[in-house]
Amino acid sequence: SYYAKSVSFTPVVAQQVGLALCCLGLTFGYGVGFGSVSYAMPGELLSPSDKTIGISIAQCVRMIGTTVIIKVYPMLVNTLGYPVVFSCHALTIMIASVFVLVFLPETRNKSLSEIQEYFK
């Protein structure tokens, strides 16, 4: 059984602290990285008449995706193991980074009409 005071339990402090720090790093990285994209990009790329529906669709897709990941994650870890799951996550982030760098325009110091002209 799992009980901290049992004789057979020996905590591995370095691994536990490392896991906690990695979880915090992942949360921070998501918040300052791709986590904010679904909030920021529709507001910059859509015209005022399309913003409401565009942001609503972006948030619906984000929430559906999050729900699917939460439901599927335990099965993936049991089936594939942590190294494969985290490798897939890292690969997804790298592909998304390349997509953003190649296909999305720089919007700093540009007007809405200049940004919309880019996508025409």
LOMARLO-601168 format. One record per residue (C-alpha): x, y, z; chain. Coordinates in nm, 2 decimals. Layout:
N
+--------+--------+--------+---+
|      u |      v |      w | c |
+--------+--------+--------+---+
|      X |      Y |      Z | A |
...
+--------+--------+--------+---+
END
This chain:
120
+--------+--------+--------+---+
|      u |      v |      w | c |
+--------+--------+--------+---+
|   0.00 |   0.00 |   0.00 | A |
|   0.10 |   0.36 |  -0.05 | A |
|   0.15 |   0.52 |   0.29 | A |
|   0.43 |   0.76 |   0.36 | A |
|   0.51 |   0.61 |   0.70 | A |
|   0.54 |   0.25 |   0.58 | A |
|   0.88 |   0.09 |   0.60 | A |
|   0.90 |   0.01 |   0.23 | A |
|   0.83 |   0.37 |   0.12 | A |
|   1.13 |   0.58 |   0.03 | A |
|   1.06 |   0.91 |  -0.13 | A |
|   1.28 |   1.03 |  -0.41 | A |
|   1.28 |   1.40 |  -0.33 | A |
|   1.48 |   1.51 |  -0.64 | A |
|   1.23 |   1.34 |  -0.88 | A |
|   0.93 |   1.48 |  -0.69 | A |
|   1.07 |   1.84 |  -0.69 | A |
|   1.17 |   1.80 |  -1.05 | A |
|   0.82 |   1.69 |  -1.15 | A |
|   0.66 |   1.98 |  -0.96 | A |
|   0.90 |   2.23 |  -1.13 | A |
|   0.83 |   2.08 |  -1.47 | A |
|   0.45 |   2.11 |  -1.41 | A |
|   0.49 |   2.47 |  -1.31 | A |
|   0.71 |   2.54 |  -1.61 | A |
|   0.46 |   2.37 |  -1.85 | A |
|   0.18 |   2.58 |  -1.70 | A |
|   0.38 |   2.90 |  -1.72 | A |
|   0.50 |   2.82 |  -2.08 | A |
|   0.15 |   2.75 |  -2.19 | A |
|   0.02 |   3.08 |  -2.05 | A |
|   0.29 |   3.30 |  -2.21 | A |
|   0.30 |   3.09 |  -2.52 | A |
|   0.03 |   2.92 |  -2.72 | A |
|  -0.23 |   2.94 |  -2.45 | A |
|  -0.29 |   3.31 |  -2.53 | A |
|  -0.31 |   3.26 |  -2.90 | A |
|  -0.68 |   3.16 |  -2.90 | A |
|  -0.76 |   3.49 |  -2.72 | A |
|  -0.53 |   3.73 |  -2.91 | A |
|  -0.53 |   3.62 |  -3.27 | A |
|  -0.90 |   3.64 |  -3.35 | A |
|  -0.91 |   3.99 |  -3.21 | A |
|  -0.62 |   4.10 |  -3.43 | A |
|  -0.72 |   3.91 |  -3.75 | A |
|  -1.09 |   3.95 |  -3.77 | A |
|  -1.29 |   4.26 |  -3.87 | A |
|  -1.51 |   4.41 |  -3.61 | A |
|  -1.83 |   4.26 |  -3.76 | A |
|  -1.67 |   3.91 |  -3.74 | A |
|  -1.50 |   3.93 |  -3.41 | A |
|  -1.79 |   3.80 |  -3.19 | A |
|  -1.85 |   3.49 |  -3.39 | A |
|  -1.48 |   3.43 |  -3.46 | A |
|  -1.38 |   3.45 |  -3.10 | A |
|  -1.68 |   3.23 |  -3.00 | A |
|  -1.58 |   2.96 |  -3.25 | A |
|  -1.21 |   2.98 |  -3.14 | A |
|  -1.31 |   2.94 |  -2.77 | A |
|  -1.55 |   2.65 |  -2.85 | A |
|  -1.29 |   2.46 |  -3.04 | A |
|  -1.03 |   2.53 |  -2.76 | A |
|  -1.27 |   2.40 |  -2.49 | A |
|  -1.38 |   2.09 |  -2.69 | A |
|  -1.01 |   2.01 |  -2.75 | A |
|  -0.93 |   2.05 |  -2.38 | A |
|  -1.22 |   1.82 |  -2.29 | A |
|  -1.10 |   1.55 |  -2.53 | A |
|  -0.75 |   1.57 |  -2.41 | A |
|  -0.86 |   1.55 |  -2.04 | A |
|  -1.06 |   1.24 |  -2.12 | A |
|  -0.81 |   1.07 |  -2.34 | A |
|  -0.49 |   1.15 |  -2.15 | A |
|  -0.51 |   0.87 |  -1.88 | A |
|  -0.57 |   0.61 |  -2.15 | A |
|  -0.27 |   0.74 |  -2.36 | A |
|  -0.04 |   0.73 |  -2.06 | A |
|  -0.14 |   0.38 |  -1.97 | A |
|  -0.11 |   0.26 |  -2.32 | A |
|   0.19 |   0.44 |  -2.45 | A |
|   0.37 |   0.56 |  -2.14 | A |
|   0.49 |   0.91 |  -2.03 | A |
|   0.79 |   0.94 |  -2.27 | A |
|   0.58 |   0.88 |  -2.58 | A |
|   0.30 |   1.11 |  -2.46 | A |
|   0.54 |   1.39 |  -2.38 | A |
|   0.73 |   1.34 |  -2.70 | A |
|   0.40 |   1.38 |  -2.90 | A |
|   0.32 |   1.69 |  -2.70 | A |
|   0.67 |   1.84 |  -2.78 | A |
|   0.63 |   1.75 |  -3.15 | A |
|   0.29 |   1.92 |  -3.16 | A |
|   0.44 |   2.24 |  -3.00 | A |
|   0.72 |   2.24 |  -3.25 | A |
|   0.48 |   2.20 |  -3.55 | A |
|   0.26 |   2.47 |  -3.41 | A |
|   0.56 |   2.70 |  -3.37 | A |
|   0.66 |   2.64 |  -3.73 | A |
|   0.31 |   2.71 |  -3.85 | A |
|   0.30 |   3.04 |  -3.66 | A |
|   0.63 |   3.15 |  -3.79 | A |
|   0.55 |   3.06 |  -4.15 | A |
|   0.18 |   3.14 |  -4.19 | A |
|   0.09 |   3.41 |  -3.95 | A |
|   0.19 |   3.77 |  -4.02 | A |
|   0.36 |   4.01 |  -3.77 | A |
|   0.08 |   4.24 |  -3.65 | A |
|   0.29 |   4.48 |  -3.45 | A |
|   0.24 |   4.85 |  -3.56 | A |
|  -0.01 |   4.75 |  -3.83 | A |
|  -0.36 |   4.86 |  -3.88 | A |
|  -0.66 |   4.62 |  -3.90 | A |
|  -0.69 |   4.69 |  -4.27 | A |
|  -0.33 |   4.61 |  -4.34 | A |
|  -0.36 |   4.28 |  -4.16 | A |
|  -0.68 |   4.19 |  -4.34 | A |
|  -0.52 |   4.28 |  -4.67 | A |
|  -0.25 |   4.03 |  -4.60 | A |
|  -0.51 |   3.74 |  -4.59 | A |
|  -0.69 |   3.85 |  -4.91 | A |
+--------+--------+--------+---+
END
